[in-house]
Amino acid sequence: MRNKNAECRNKLCLFDLDGMLTDPQEGIVNSIAFALHKLGWPAQPRELLATFIGPPLRDSFADTLGMPRELIEPAIAAYREYFAKRGIFENRLYDGILDLLRKLKAAGMPMAIATSKPTVYAEKIAAHFSFAQYFDYIAGANLDGTRERKADVIAHALEVLAPPSGTQIVMIGDRKHDVLGAAEHGIPCVGVLWGYGSREELASAGASVIVGTMDELFEVLT
C-alpha cells in the first residue's frame, strides 16, 4: 500500500493567492475604481476591472486600460491608498479552502504561497483569514515593482525554501500567468476553475491538470 504521507513530504506545493485561496474581486475592483477616479480617468465597467485579478497590476493598467507610462506609478499609489485601508479586507475565502489546507497539512504536505501581490499584503490577508499557519513561506512581489512576474516570485520562493534534490514541485493557480511562470522553471501547474481563468485559458497555457473542485485538487496533489 502506498504511504501517502511519505509521498506528500517529498513534494512542495506553491499556491497562488488571488483566485485560488481567496476571491478578492470586491476589494481589487473598488481599489482600481478609486484610483481611476482620483486620476480623472474615465470610469470603467466592473467586469473589465475584474480582469486585473491575476496579472501584475502595472501590466493591467498599461495593457488593459492603455494608460500612459507617466500615469502608471500615480495609479499604483492611488490604488494602494484605498487597498491598504479597505480593499485588502474586501475579500473572502473560497468555500472549502481551510478544510483543503488542513487535510494537506495533516498529510505532511510542504506548502508555500507564490503570488504577484506584494508580500506585505499577502501576509496580512493570510493572517486575517487564518491560513498563514499552513504555509512554510509566503512569497510575493516587492512594493517597488520588482519581483512581480510569477516566474520571479517562484524563483524567490525556491531560493528561500531550498527544496532537496528530487522534490516534486507543483504550482497551483487559476490564470495562465501561474502556468507560464511555473513552466519557466520546468514545474507543472494544476489549474483550478473556481477563480478567474477559464478552462480554455489554462489549457492553452499548458496546465498539466485542470480541476473544478477542492476534492479533485486534494486527490491530484496527494
N, C-alpha and C positions, 0 to 999 in steps of 0.2 A: 504494500500500500504506500502511496506517495505521502511524504511528510510535507504538507502544505506550508507549515510554519518555517521549516528549513528552507524551502524554495523561496518563500517571501523574503527571508532575511538576506538572500543573495540577489535581491532586486533593489531598485531605487525608483520611486515614482515621483515625477515632477508635475505638480498640478498648476494649471493656470488658475487665476482668481476670478476675474470678471467673466460671467457667462459659464463658469464651471462650478465654483463653490457658492458664489452669490450672484443675485440678479441686481446689478447696480443702476438699472436704467433710469429710475426717477432722479437720483442724485446727479448722474452724469449729464442727463439732458437738461436738468434745471441749471446746472453749473455752466453749460455751454450757452444756454439761452441768456443767462445773466451776463456772460462775457460779451456776447454779441450786442446786447442792449447797451452795455457800458461803452463799447467801442463805436456805437452808432451804425452797426452793421445791420442789414435787413433781417428781420425775424425769419426763421426757417421752420418748416414742418417738423414736429417732434419725431416723426418716423425717420426723417433724414438724419436728425441728430443722434438717433439711436444707433446708427451705423458707425458712430465714433467708438463704440464699445469693441475693444479688441486691438485695433492698431494703435501705435504711438500717437498721442494727442497732436503733436506738431504735424505729423503727416496728414491727419484728418483735416485740420484747419486749412492746410495748403491744398491737399488733393480733392477733398470733398466740397469745400466752400470756395476754393480758388483764392484764398486770402493771400495778399502780397507779403513778401518776406518781412518787411518792416513792421507789420502788424502782428506777426506770429507771437513774439515774446510778450507784448502787451495783452494779447488774447489769453495766453497761458496764465499770466499774472492775475487777470480778472477771473478766469475760471477758478483758480486756486483760492481766490478771495472768498468765493461762495462755497467751494467744495470743502475747504478745510474746516469751516464752521458748521455747515449744514449738510452739504451734499454727501459727505463721506458716510453719514448715517442714514441717508435716504436710500436704503439698501435692504435686501432681505436674503436670508439663506434659502437655497433651493430645498424643497421638501426631501428629506431622506439623507441629506449630506452628513449631518452629525452621526447618524447611525452607520453610514458607509465608512466614515473615518474611524469610528470606534472599532468596527469589525476589522478593518485593515490593520489598525494598531495592535489589536489583540492577536492577529495572525503574525505579528512581528515584522510588518512591512515598514522599511525606512521610507519616509516621505518628506518632500520639501515643496515649497511654493515657488514658482518661476513666473513672474508677472511683469508686464511692461508698465504697470502702475508704480509710481515712486515707492521705494521701500518703506518710508516713514508712514505713508497712508496704508499700505498693505498690512503693516504691523498693527496699526490702530484698529483696522477692520477685523483682523484675526482675533485680537484681544476682545473687542466689543462683542463679537458673535461667539466667543468661547470655543474657537477651534485652534488657537495658536499651539496648544499643548500637544497636538497630534503631529506637528511638523518639526523636523530637526533643524530646518533653516528656512527663512523667508528671503528670497532673492527678488529684488525689483530694480527699477530704474533709479538714477540719481536725479535730484531736483534740477540740476543744471542742464539736463537734457542728454547727458551721456548715459550709456548702457540702456537705451530704450528698446533697441531691436531685440526680439525674442531670442535670437541666436546668442547675443551678447549676454543676456540675462542667464541663459542656460550655461554659458561658459563660466560665468561668475559662480553660479551655484555649484558646478562641478569642481571648480578650483577650491572653493571653501570646504565642500564635503569630502573631496578626495576619495571617491568610492574605490574599493580594492579592485585590482585587475580581475576581469571575469564577471563583474557585477552587471546584471541585466538592467539597463536603464530605459525607462519609458516616459514619454511626455503625455499628459492628458489635457485636452483643451477643446474649445468649441469653434475656433476660427482657423483659417488657413495659415495665419501667422504662427500659430503653435506648431502646425505640421511642418511648415517650411523651416522654421527656426530649429526644430529638432533634427530635420534632415541634414542641416549643415554640419551636424555633429555625428551623423550616422545613427541617430536614435529614432526608433519607431515612435509613432504618435497614435494614441487612441482618440478618436473624435467622438464628442458627445453631442446629442441632438437637443438637449434642453436649453442650450444657450442661444447664441446669435448667428451661428453659421449653419447653412443648410447642408443636407447630405451631399448635394452636388458640389458645394464649395469644398467640403472636407475630402470627398473622393478625388476631385480634380487635383487637389494639392498633394495627394498621395498618402492619406491616412491609412495606417495598417489595418485598423479595425474601426468600425463606427457602431456606437451603441446608443440605445434610446432610453435606458432605464438604469437606475443605480444598481439593481441586482445584476444586470448584464455586465456593468462595469466591474463589479466585485469579482464575478466569475472570470472575466478576462484577465484581471490583474493577478488573481491568485491561481 
